[in-house]
Amino acid sequence: MSQDNNLIWQSPVKKLQSTRKCPSCDLSGLNFSGANLEKVDLRSADLQRTNLSHTNLRYANLEWADLRNANLQGADLTGANLSIASLGGANLQGANLEASNLKMASLRSSNLSNANLLKAAMNQDLQNSNSVILCKTRLPNGVTSRRCNSQLN
């Protein structure tokens, strides 16, 4: 975690570090790149614009979390609960979302290039979504998407 965070953020960060729980916390814009956040409870947390690249979020509870425009590039979200999460504009390039719960999650304008969604639970048909980048993405059914357009509609 970044050392240059404002003092106002230290309380939620300390709570997260000591209890592994921080439901409804405002952690927006912080840098957790490379952190081990396995099995954390961040239900309804504000994680907008947060850097979570290469972070271990295996089995994390991110239900209702706001991850809009977050950087999750290369993050391990295996088995994570992302149901009803807002992931609009999120960078999920190369993220591992295997067996994660994405039911009712908003993925509009997100980048899932090279991501692994094998066995992920979802409500939407990503292959027919023009608002998500799916270049070389491994879909829940095991098929790899070959749609590599960089323009989102």
C-alpha positions as CSV (number, residue, x, y, z in Angstrom):
1,M,0.0,0.0,0.0
2,S,1.2,3.5,-0.8
3,Q,2.9,5.3,2.0
4,D,1.8,8.8,0.8
5,N,-1.9,8.3,1.6
6,N,-3.6,11.1,3.4
7,L,-4.2,10.7,7.1
8,I,-7.9,10.7,6.5
9,W,-7.5,7.3,4.8
10,Q,-5.4,5.7,7.5
11,S,-8.3,4.6,9.7
12,P,-10.1,2.5,7.0
13,V,-6.8,1.1,5.8
14,K,-5.7,0.2,9.3
15,K,-9.1,-1.4,9.9
16,L,-8.7,-3.4,6.7
17,Q,-5.2,-4.5,7.7
18,S,-6.1,-5.6,11.2
19,T,-9.5,-7.2,10.7
20,R,-9.5,-8.0,6.9
21,K,-13.0,-6.4,6.9
22,C,-14.0,-2.9,5.8
23,P,-17.6,-3.0,4.6
24,S,-18.8,0.3,3.1
25,C,-15.3,1.9,3.6
26,D,-14.1,4.7,1.3
27,L,-10.9,3.4,-0.2
28,S,-11.3,5.3,-3.5
29,G,-8.1,6.3,-5.3
30,L,-5.7,4.4,-3.1
31,N,-2.9,2.2,-4.2
32,F,-3.1,-1.5,-3.1
33,S,-1.0,-2.7,-6.1
34,G,0.5,-6.2,-5.3
35,A,-1.2,-6.4,-1.9
36,N,-2.4,-9.6,-0.4
37,L,-6.2,-9.0,0.2
38,E,-7.2,-12.7,0.0
39,K,-10.6,-13.3,1.7
40,V,-11.2,-9.7,2.7
41,D,-14.7,-8.3,3.2
42,L,-15.1,-5.2,1.2
43,R,-18.9,-5.3,0.7
44,S,-20.3,-2.0,-0.6
45,A,-16.8,-0.4,-0.4
46,D,-16.0,2.6,-2.5
47,L,-13.0,1.5,-4.6
48,Q,-13.4,3.9,-7.5
49,R,-10.1,4.6,-9.3
50,T,-8.3,2.4,-6.8
51,N,-5.1,0.7,-8.0
52,L,-5.6,-3.1,-7.4
53,S,-3.2,-4.3,-10.1
54,H,-1.6,-7.6,-9.4
55,T,-3.4,-7.8,-6.1
56,N,-4.4,-11.1,-4.5
57,L,-8.2,-10.8,-4.1
58,R,-8.9,-14.6,-4.1
59,Y,-12.2,-15.3,-2.4
60,A,-12.7,-11.7,-1.5
61,N,-16.3,-10.4,-0.8
62,L,-16.8,-7.4,-3.1
63,E,-20.6,-7.7,-3.3
64,W,-22.1,-4.2,-4.1
65,A,-18.5,-2.7,-4.3
66,D,-18.0,0.3,-6.5
67,L,-15.0,-0.5,-8.7
68,R,-15.7,1.9,-11.5
69,N,-12.5,2.9,-13.3
70,A,-10.4,0.7,-10.9
71,N,-7.2,-0.8,-12.1
72,L,-7.4,-4.6,-11.6
73,Q,-4.9,-5.5,-14.3
74,G,-3.4,-8.9,-13.5
75,A,-5.3,-9.2,-10.2
76,D,-6.3,-12.7,-8.9
77,L,-10.0,-12.7,-8.2
78,T,-10.4,-16.5,-8.2
79,G,-13.7,-17.3,-6.4
80,A,-14.4,-13.7,-5.5
81,N,-17.9,-12.5,-4.9
82,L,-18.5,-9.5,-7.3
83,S,-22.2,-9.8,-7.4
84,I,-24.0,-6.5,-8.0
85,A,-20.6,-4.8,-8.2
86,S,-20.0,-1.7,-10.4
87,L,-17.1,-2.4,-12.7
88,G,-17.8,0.2,-15.3
89,G,-14.6,1.4,-17.0
90,A,-12.5,-1.0,-14.9
91,N,-9.2,-2.4,-16.3
92,L,-9.4,-6.1,-15.9
93,Q,-6.7,-7.0,-18.5
94,G,-5.1,-10.3,-17.6
95,A,-7.2,-10.7,-14.4
96,N,-8.1,-14.2,-13.2
97,L,-11.8,-14.3,-12.4
98,E,-12.1,-18.1,-12.5
99,A,-15.1,-19.3,-10.6
100,S,-16.0,-15.8,-9.4
101,N,-19.5,-14.6,-8.9
102,L,-20.3,-11.8,-11.4
103,K,-24.1,-12.1,-11.2
104,M,-25.8,-8.7,-11.8
105,A,-22.4,-7.0,-11.9
106,S,-22.1,-4.0,-14.2
107,L,-19.2,-4.4,-16.7
108,R,-20.1,-1.6,-19.1
109,S,-17.0,-0.1,-20.8
110,S,-14.6,-2.5,-18.9
111,N,-11.6,-4.1,-20.5
112,L,-11.4,-7.9,-20.0
113,S,-8.7,-8.5,-22.6
114,N,-6.7,-11.7,-21.7
115,A,-8.8,-12.2,-18.6
116,N,-9.8,-15.7,-17.4
117,L,-13.6,-16.0,-16.7
118,L,-13.7,-19.8,-16.7
119,K,-16.6,-21.1,-14.6
120,A,-17.6,-17.6,-13.6
121,A,-21.2,-17.1,-12.7
122,M,-22.8,-14.4,-14.8
123,N,-26.2,-13.2,-15.9
124,Q,-25.2,-11.5,-19.1
125,D,-23.9,-12.9,-22.4
126,L,-20.6,-11.1,-22.8
127,Q,-20.0,-12.4,-26.3
128,N,-23.0,-10.3,-27.5
129,S,-22.0,-7.2,-25.5
130,N,-20.5,-4.4,-27.5
131,S,-19.7,-2.4,-24.4
132,V,-16.9,-4.7,-23.1
133,I,-13.5,-5.4,-24.6
134,L,-13.0,-9.2,-24.8
135,C,-9.8,-9.6,-26.7
136,K,-8.4,-13.2,-26.1
137,T,-10.7,-13.5,-23.0
138,R,-11.4,-17.0,-21.7
139,L,-15.2,-17.0,-21.3
140,P,-17.1,-19.0,-18.6
141,N,-17.8,-21.8,-21.0
142,G,-14.1,-22.2,-21.8
143,V,-14.2,-20.6,-25.3
144,T,-11.6,-17.9,-26.0
145,S,-13.0,-14.7,-27.5
146,R,-11.4,-13.6,-30.7
147,R,-13.1,-10.2,-30.7
148,C,-10.3,-7.7,-30.5
149,N,-11.9,-4.4,-31.3
150,S,-10.6,-1.6,-29.1
151,Q,-13.7,0.6,-29.7
152,L,-16.5,0.4,-27.1
153,N,-20.0,1.3,-28.1
